[in-house]
């Protein structure tokens, strides 16, 4: 996937409990919430391409 300037926005509604769980996972990896979500999704995409 080619890196470009990040200008696109994805909005996602989740429960407060889910958001807390994702924030905790991101903090454990010393990542921002956005960076953690992007990293998880990139890994999933790579798995699916194989």
Biopython code that builds the backbone (N, CA, C, O; Angstrom):
import numpy as np
from Bio.PDB.StructureBuilder import StructureBuilder

atoms = [
    (1, "UNK", "N", (0.833, -1.177, 0.000)),
    (1, "UNK", "CA", (0.000, 0.000, 0.000)),
    (1, "UNK", "C", (0.886, 1.251, 0.000)),
    (1, "UNK", "O", (1.769, 1.381, 0.848)),
    (2, "UNK", "N", (0.661, 2.150, -0.922)),
    (2, "UNK", "CA", (1.468, 3.359, -1.048)),
    (2, "UNK", "C", (1.061, 4.378, 0.024)),
    (2, "UNK", "O", (-0.123, 4.646, 0.230)),
    (3, "UNK", "N", (2.064, 4.934, 0.697)),
    (3, "UNK", "CA", (1.806, 5.972, 1.697)),
    (3, "UNK", "C", (1.587, 7.314, 1.010)),
    (3, "UNK", "O", (2.379, 7.713, 0.156)),
    (4, "UNK", "N", (0.548, 7.989, 1.369)),
    (4, "UNK", "CA", (0.270, 9.324, 0.862)),
    (4, "UNK", "C", (-0.144, 10.195, 2.033)),
    (4, "UNK", "O", (-0.251, 9.723, 3.165)),
    (5, "UNK", "N", (-0.375, 11.459, 1.756)),
    (5, "UNK", "CA", (-0.852, 12.357, 2.800)),
    (5, "UNK", "C", (-2.204, 11.872, 3.285)),
    (5, "UNK", "O", (-3.089, 11.545, 2.495)),
    (6, "UNK", "N", (-2.343, 11.833, 4.587)),
    (6, "UNK", "CA", (-3.588, 11.317, 5.173)),
    (6, "UNK", "C", (-4.619, 12.439, 5.247)),
    (6, "UNK", "O", (-4.521, 13.341, 6.079)),
    (7, "UNK", "N", (-5.605, 12.364, 4.361)),
    (7, "UNK", "CA", (-6.661, 13.369, 4.358)),
    (7, "UNK", "C", (-8.045, 12.753, 4.481)),
    (7, "UNK", "O", (-9.005, 13.452, 4.807)),
    (8, "UNK", "N", (-8.162, 11.451, 4.225)),
    (8, "UNK", "CA", (-9.461, 10.786, 4.291)),
    (8, "UNK", "C", (-9.833, 10.518, 5.746)),
    (8, "UNK", "O", (-8.970, 10.266, 6.586)),
    (9, "UNK", "N", (-11.120, 10.577, 6.023)),
    (9, "UNK", "CA", (-11.621, 10.375, 7.382)),
    (9, "UNK", "C", (-12.590, 9.208, 7.387)),
    (9, "UNK", "O", (-13.433, 9.080, 6.499)),
    (10, "UNK", "N", (-12.460, 8.358, 8.396)),
    (10, "UNK", "CA", (-13.412, 7.273, 8.615)),
    (10, "UNK", "C", (-14.047, 7.506, 9.976)),
    (10, "UNK", "O", (-13.343, 7.658, 10.974)),
    (11, "UNK", "N", (-15.356, 7.536, 10.021)),
    (11, "UNK", "CA", (-16.061, 7.695, 11.298)),
    (11, "UNK", "C", (-16.667, 6.359, 11.675)),
    (11, "UNK", "O", (-17.198, 5.642, 10.828)),
    (12, "UNK", "N", (-16.585, 6.036, 12.943)),
    (12, "UNK", "CA", (-17.023, 4.738, 13.413)),
    (12, "UNK", "C", (-17.716, 4.907, 14.753)),
    (12, "UNK", "O", (-17.159, 5.504, 15.675)),
    (13, "UNK", "N", (-18.930, 4.383, 14.865)),
    (13, "UNK", "CA", (-19.649, 4.437, 16.138)),
    (13, "UNK", "C", (-19.475, 3.111, 16.859)),
    (13, "UNK", "O", (-19.696, 2.044, 16.286)),
    (14, "UNK", "N", (-19.075, 3.189, 18.120)),
    (14, "UNK", "CA", (-18.886, 1.997, 18.946)),
    (14, "UNK", "C", (-19.443, 2.277, 20.333)),
    (14, "UNK", "O", (-19.745, 3.420, 20.678)),
    (15, "UNK", "N", (-19.573, 1.233, 21.112)),
    (15, "UNK", "CA", (-20.024, 1.430, 22.490)),
    (15, "UNK", "C", (-18.903, 2.067, 23.305)),
    (15, "UNK", "O", (-17.730, 1.924, 22.957)),
    (16, "UNK", "N", (-19.242, 2.757, 24.368)),
    (16, "UNK", "CA", (-18.206, 3.329, 25.234)),
    (16, "UNK", "C", (-17.254, 2.257, 25.780)),
    (16, "UNK", "O", (-16.057, 2.504, 25.926)),
    (17, "UNK", "N", (-17.780, 1.090, 26.076)),
    (17, "UNK", "CA", (-16.946, 0.005, 26.600)),
    (17, "UNK", "C", (-15.928, -0.464, 25.564)),
    (17, "UNK", "O", (-14.772, -0.733, 25.891)),
    (18, "UNK", "N", (-16.373, -0.559, 24.312)),
    (18, "UNK", "CA", (-15.466, -0.974, 23.239)),
    (18, "UNK", "C", (-14.376, 0.068, 23.049)),
    (18, "UNK", "O", (-13.205, -0.274, 22.884)),
    (19, "UNK", "N", (-14.761, 1.343, 23.071)),
    (19, "UNK", "CA", (-13.774, 2.408, 22.909)),
    (19, "UNK", "C", (-12.736, 2.347, 24.019)),
    (19, "UNK", "O", (-11.543, 2.500, 23.754)),
    (20, "UNK", "N", (-13.162, 2.127, 25.246)),
    (20, "UNK", "CA", (-12.218, 2.012, 26.355)),
    (20, "UNK", "C", (-11.248, 0.848, 26.149)),
    (20, "UNK", "O", (-10.055, 0.969, 26.426)),
    (21, "UNK", "N", (-11.766, -0.276, 25.662)),
    (21, "UNK", "CA", (-10.917, -1.443, 25.422)),
    (21, "UNK", "C", (-9.881, -1.150, 24.340)),
    (21, "UNK", "O", (-8.722, -1.545, 24.464)),
    (22, "UNK", "N", (-10.294, -0.461, 23.284)),
    (22, "UNK", "CA", (-9.369, -0.126, 22.202)),
    (22, "UNK", "C", (-8.344, 0.898, 22.689)),
    (22, "UNK", "O", (-7.162, 0.790, 22.363)),
    (23, "UNK", "N", (-8.780, 1.875, 23.455)),
    (23, "UNK", "CA", (-7.848, 2.856, 24.015)),
    (23, "UNK", "C", (-6.814, 2.185, 24.916)),
    (23, "UNK", "O", (-5.638, 2.547, 24.898)),
    (24, "UNK", "N", (-7.254, 1.216, 25.695)),
    (24, "UNK", "CA", (-6.340, 0.487, 26.569)),
    (24, "UNK", "C", (-5.312, -0.285, 25.747)),
    (24, "UNK", "O", (-4.121, -0.261, 26.056)),
    (25, "UNK", "N", (-5.776, -0.973, 24.696)),
    (25, "UNK", "CA", (-4.868, -1.727, 23.833)),
    (25, "UNK", "C", (-3.854, -0.791, 23.176)),
    (25, "UNK", "O", (-2.673, -1.123, 23.082)),
    (26, "UNK", "N", (-4.310, 0.364, 22.727)),
    (26, "UNK", "CA", (-3.414, 1.336, 22.095)),
    (26, "UNK", "C", (-2.379, 1.842, 23.100)),
    (26, "UNK", "O", (-1.196, 1.949, 22.778)),
    (27, "UNK", "N", (-2.821, 2.149, 24.299)),
    (27, "UNK", "CA", (-1.913, 2.650, 25.325)),
    (27, "UNK", "C", (-0.865, 1.610, 25.698)),
    (27, "UNK", "O", (0.290, 1.952, 25.949)),
    (28, "UNK", "N", (-1.261, 0.353, 25.734)),
    (28, "UNK", "CA", (-0.318, -0.724, 26.061)),
    (28, "UNK", "C", (0.796, -0.836, 25.025)),
    (28, "UNK", "O", (1.894, -1.295, 25.337)),
    (29, "UNK", "N", (0.512, -0.417, 23.794)),
    (29, "UNK", "CA", (1.511, -0.443, 22.725)),
    (29, "UNK", "C", (2.114, 0.942, 22.492)),
    (29, "UNK", "O", (2.840, 1.159, 21.522)),
    (30, "UNK", "N", (1.802, 1.878, 23.398)),
    (30, "UNK", "CA", (2.296, 3.253, 23.307)),
    (30, "UNK", "C", (1.976, 3.879, 21.950)),
    (30, "UNK", "O", (2.826, 4.522, 21.332)),
    (31, "UNK", "N", (0.740, 3.682, 21.499)),
    (31, "UNK", "CA", (0.275, 4.225, 20.218)),
    (31, "UNK", "C", (-0.926, 5.133, 20.468)),
    (31, "UNK", "O", (-1.603, 5.035, 21.491)),
    (32, "UNK", "N", (-1.167, 6.018, 19.503)),
    (32, "UNK", "CA", (-2.410, 6.780, 19.545)),
    (32, "UNK", "C", (-3.545, 5.843, 19.148)),
    (32, "UNK", "O", (-3.312, 4.784, 18.565)),
    (33, "UNK", "N", (-4.741, 6.232, 19.460)),
    (33, "UNK", "CA", (-5.905, 5.434, 19.088)),
    (33, "UNK", "C", (-5.959, 5.250, 17.570)),
    (33, "UNK", "O", (-6.150, 4.136, 17.083)),
    (34, "UNK", "N", (-5.793, 6.327, 16.836)),
    (34, "UNK", "CA", (-5.829, 6.251, 15.364)),
    (34, "UNK", "C", (-4.724, 5.359, 14.825)),
    (34, "UNK", "O", (-4.961, 4.546, 13.932)),
    (35, "UNK", "N", (-3.519, 5.505, 15.361)),
    (35, "UNK", "CA", (-2.403, 4.699, 14.882)),
    (35, "UNK", "C", (-2.619, 3.226, 15.178)),
    (35, "UNK", "O", (-2.305, 2.375, 14.346)),
    (36, "UNK", "N", (-3.148, 2.915, 16.345)),
    (36, "UNK", "CA", (-3.402, 1.518, 16.701)),
    (36, "UNK", "C", (-4.433, 0.897, 15.759)),
    (36, "UNK", "O", (-4.242, -0.213, 15.262)),
    (37, "UNK", "N", (-5.522, 1.619, 15.518)),
    (37, "UNK", "CA", (-6.564, 1.101, 14.628)),
    (37, "UNK", "C", (-6.004, 0.907, 13.224)),
    (37, "UNK", "O", (-6.258, -0.123, 12.598)),
    (38, "UNK", "N", (-5.246, 1.881, 12.719)),
    (38, "UNK", "CA", (-4.666, 1.761, 11.374)),
    (38, "UNK", "C", (-3.714, 0.566, 11.301)),
    (38, "UNK", "O", (-3.724, -0.173, 10.316)),
    (39, "UNK", "N", (-2.901, 0.373, 12.322)),
    (39, "UNK", "CA", (-1.956, -0.745, 12.349)),
    (39, "UNK", "C", (-2.686, -2.085, 12.335)),
    (39, "UNK", "O", (-2.304, -2.990, 11.593)),
    (40, "UNK", "N", (-3.717, -2.218, 13.137)),
    (40, "UNK", "CA", (-4.492, -3.462, 13.190)),
    (40, "UNK", "C", (-5.144, -3.735, 11.835)),
    (40, "UNK", "O", (-5.129, -4.870, 11.359)),
    (41, "UNK", "N", (-5.706, -2.720, 11.222)),
    (41, "UNK", "CA", (-6.349, -2.906, 9.927)),
    (41, "UNK", "C", (-5.343, -3.235, 8.832)),
    (41, "UNK", "O", (-5.628, -4.062, 7.966)),
    (42, "UNK", "N", (-4.174, -2.605, 8.854)),
    (42, "UNK", "CA", (-3.133, -2.926, 7.866)),
    (42, "UNK", "C", (-2.697, -4.382, 7.994)),
    (42, "UNK", "O", (-2.528, -5.074, 6.990)),
    (43, "UNK", "N", (-2.517, -4.848, 9.231)),
    (43, "UNK", "CA", (-2.130, -6.244, 9.452)),
    (43, "UNK", "C", (-3.194, -7.198, 8.916)),
    (43, "UNK", "O", (-2.867, -8.214, 8.303)),
    (44, "UNK", "N", (-4.450, -6.879, 9.142)),
    (44, "UNK", "CA", (-5.548, -7.713, 8.646)),
    (44, "UNK", "C", (-5.561, -7.745, 7.121)),
    (44, "UNK", "O", (-5.753, -8.803, 6.522)),
    (45, "UNK", "N", (-5.359, -6.602, 6.500)),
    (45, "UNK", "CA", (-5.330, -6.528, 5.037)),
    (45, "UNK", "C", (-4.185, -7.382, 4.489)),
    (45, "UNK", "O", (-4.365, -8.106, 3.510)),
    (46, "UNK", "N", (-3.015, -7.299, 5.114)),
    (46, "UNK", "CA", (-1.875, -8.106, 4.674)),
    (46, "UNK", "C", (-2.189, -9.599, 4.784)),
    (46, "UNK", "O", (-1.848, -10.370, 3.886)),
    (47, "UNK", "N", (-2.828, -10.008, 5.866)),
    (47, "UNK", "CA", (-3.199, -11.410, 6.055)),
    (47, "UNK", "C", (-4.148, -11.879, 4.952)),
    (47, "UNK", "O", (-4.013, -12.993, 4.446)),
    (48, "UNK", "N", (-5.083, -11.050, 4.590)),
    (48, "UNK", "CA", (-6.092, -11.411, 3.587)),
    (48, "UNK", "C", (-5.496, -11.473, 2.189)),
    (48, "UNK", "O", (-6.014, -12.195, 1.338)),
    (49, "UNK", "N", (-4.422, -10.737, 1.930)),
    (49, "UNK", "CA", (-3.802, -10.721, 0.607)),
    (49, "UNK", "C", (-3.004, -11.971, 0.319)),
    (49, "UNK", "O", (-2.744, -12.280, -0.844)),
    (50, "UNK", "N", (-2.610, -12.693, 1.343)),
    (50, "UNK", "CA", (-1.766, -13.886, 1.159)),
    (50, "UNK", "C", (-2.558, -15.028, 0.581)),
    (50, "UNK", "O", (-2.012, -16.109, 0.360)),
]
sb = StructureBuilder()
sb.init_structure("model")
sb.init_model(0)
sb.init_chain("A")
sb.init_seg("    ")
for serial, (resi, resn, name, xyz) in enumerate(atoms, 1):
    if name == "N":
        sb.init_residue(resn, " ", resi, " ")
    sb.init_atom(name, np.array(xyz, "f"), 0.0, 1.0, " ", f" {name:<3s}", serial, name[0])
structure = sb.get_structure()
